[in-house]
Amino acid sequence: MRDFLFTGGWDRQLRAIDLKDGVVDQSFGASKEAIRTLHMNGKWLYVAGQEPLVRAFDLETGIVKEFKGQHSSWITCIITFPRLDENGKVKTNWMLSGSDDCTVKIWDADSGAFLTELIGHKNGVSCMTLANNELFTGSLDHYVRIWDIPSIDEKIYMLACMADEDIRSRKLRRMIIPKKGKGGKAGAKGPAKKGKK
């Protein structure tokens, strides 16, 4: 099995360097802007930089996933980690992206769904790490903030419950309240047409 070193830079190219002979095995454009951070998790290589999105490349199949629509500035750091249930089995995988927009966004790494955000820094988030069931984030505001992972879990669960209830109430409302007709009253068919004289 071959070992590779992956590099990304200002030229927007992602390069796979064969560590045995030190030559570039593959190279391709992985971003539309400069690449600032890479993160490897199993077969997935996460790439981000001076765009407000993260791309994940499946190194086995070539499939590309995009995590976008939430950040408003470039992304400076990425980490991933599995969330376990009470039996120690993986229930979901998180991908966290820290950005120059002062936030950390949390995503479902498998589905690409946005889960929640962490707001607290006054300047761009520059680094992240995990230890003792806590998330540590560093920023250009000269502060390190500590976030409790179980509290984040609870927040994500509550947001999911609220979204489910919102969908349920919208469906119920459509069933109970009849649609308005052209006349403006519920069930009205509009003005009657006059017959010929």
C-alpha positions in Angstrom: 0.0 0.0 0.0 1.3 3.5 -0.9 1.4 6.4 1.5 0.7 9.9 0.3 1.1 13.4 1.6 -1.6 15.8 0.4 -0.9 19.5 -0.1 -3.0 22.5 -1.1 -2.0 26.1 -1.6 -2.5 29.4 -3.2 -2.5 27.9 -6.7 -5.8 26.1 -5.9 -4.2 22.8 -6.7 -4.5 19.6 -4.6 -1.4 17.4 -4.9 -0.9 13.8 -3.7 2.9 13.3 -3.1 4.1 9.6 -3.0 6.1 9.5 0.3 8.3 6.6 -1.0 9.9 8.5 -3.9 8.8 12.1 -3.1 7.2 12.8 -6.5 3.7 14.2 -7.2 1.5 11.2 -8.1 -1.7 13.3 -8.9 -2.6 17.0 -9.1 -5.9 18.7 -9.8 -7.8 21.9 -9.1 -9.7 21.3 -5.9 -11.0 24.9 -5.3 -11.9 28.1 -7.1 -9.8 30.1 -4.6 -6.7 29.6 -2.5 -6.7 26.5 -0.3 -6.1 27.2 3.3 -6.9 24.0 5.1 -7.0 20.2 4.6 -8.4 17.5 6.8 -8.3 13.7 6.3 -10.9 11.3 7.7 -10.8 7.8 6.4 -11.3 7.9 2.7 -12.6 11.5 2.7 -10.3 14.5 2.2 -11.8 17.8 3.2 -10.6 20.9 1.4 -11.4 24.6 2.1 -10.0 28.0 1.8 -10.9 31.4 0.5 -14.4 30.3 -0.4 -17.4 30.1 2.0 -17.7 26.3 1.5 -16.0 23.0 2.2 -15.5 20.3 -0.4 -15.0 16.6 0.6 -13.3 14.3 -1.9 -13.9 10.5 -1.7 -10.4 9.2 -2.5 -11.7 5.8 -3.6 -14.6 6.8 -5.9 -13.9 10.4 -6.8 -17.3 11.6 -5.5 -17.3 15.2 -4.3 -19.6 16.6 -1.6 -20.1 20.3 -0.9 -21.0 21.8 2.4 -22.2 25.3 1.6 -24.8 28.0 2.2 -24.0 28.9 5.8 -20.6 30.6 6.0 -20.2 34.2 4.8 -16.4 34.3 4.5 -13.5 32.0 3.9 -12.8 28.8 6.0 -9.7 28.5 8.0 -10.0 25.1 9.8 -11.8 21.8 9.7 -12.2 18.9 12.1 -14.3 15.7 12.0 -15.3 13.3 14.8 -17.9 10.6 15.3 -20.8 11.0 17.8 -21.6 7.8 19.6 -24.8 6.6 21.1 -25.2 5.1 24.6 -24.0 1.7 23.3 -20.8 3.2 21.8 -21.9 2.9 18.2 -21.5 5.7 15.8 -24.9 7.5 15.4 -23.6 10.3 13.2 -20.3 11.9 12.1 -19.8 15.6 12.6 -17.7 17.9 10.4 -16.9 21.3 12.0 -15.7 24.3 9.9 -14.2 27.4 11.5 -14.4 30.6 9.5 -13.2 34.2 9.2 -16.9 35.1 9.7 -16.3 34.4 13.5 -18.4 31.3 13.6 -18.1 27.5 13.8 -20.6 25.6 11.7 -21.5 21.9 12.5 -22.5 19.6 9.7 -23.6 16.0 9.4 -20.6 14.7 7.5 -22.5 11.8 5.9 -25.6 13.6 4.6 -24.1 17.1 4.2 -26.9 18.6 6.3 -26.2 21.7 8.4 -26.9 21.1 12.1 -26.1 24.2 14.0 -23.6 27.0 14.6 -21.4 28.2 17.5 -21.3 32.0 17.9 -19.0 33.7 20.4 -15.8 34.9 18.9 -15.3 38.5 17.9 -12.9 37.7 15.1 -12.1 34.9 12.7 -11.8 31.4 14.1 -8.3 30.1 13.3 -8.1 26.7 14.9 -10.0 23.9 16.7 -9.3 20.8 18.6 -11.2 18.3 20.8 -10.3 17.0 24.3 -12.2 15.6 27.3 -15.6 15.9 25.6 -15.0 19.6 24.9 -14.3 21.6 21.8 -11.6 24.3 22.0 -11.6 27.1 19.4 -9.0 29.7 18.9 -9.5 33.0 17.2 -7.8 36.2 16.0 -9.7 37.9 18.9 -6.9 36.4 21.1 -9.4 34.2 23.0 -9.7 30.4 23.3 -13.3 29.4 23.9 -14.4 26.0 25.3 -17.7 24.4 24.2 -19.3 21.5 26.0 -20.0 18.7 23.5 -23.1 17.3 25.4 -24.6 20.8 25.4 -24.1 21.0 21.6 -25.7 17.6 21.2 -28.7 18.8 23.2 -28.9 22.0 21.1 -28.9 20.0 17.8 -31.6 17.6 19.2 -33.8 20.5 20.2 -33.4 22.2 16.8 -34.3 19.0 15.1 -37.4 18.6 17.3 -38.5 22.2 16.5 -38.1 21.6 12.8 -40.2 18.4 13.0 -42.9 20.2 14.9 -42.9 23.0 12.4 -43.4 20.6 9.5 -46.1 18.8 11.4 -48.0 22.0 12.2 -47.8 23.2 8.6 -49.3 19.9 7.4 -52.1 20.1 10.0 -52.9 23.7 9.1 -53.3 22.7 5.5 -55.7 19.9 6.5 -57.8 22.1 8.8 -58.0 25.5 7.0 -59.6 25.2 3.6 -58.1 27.1 0.7 -59.7 30.5 -0.2 -61.5 30.8 -3.4 -61.4 33.8 -5.8 -64.1 35.6 -3.8 -61.8 35.9 -0.8 -63.9 33.6 1.5 -63.0 30.1 2.4 -64.7 27.7 0.1 -66.1 30.5 -2.2 -66.2 29.8 -5.9 -66.0 33.4 -7.0 -68.7 35.6 -8.5 -71.5 33.9 -10.4 -71.5 34.5 -14.2 -74.5 36.4 -15.6 -76.6 34.6 -18.2 -77.7 36.0 -21.5 -80.8 38.4 -21.6 
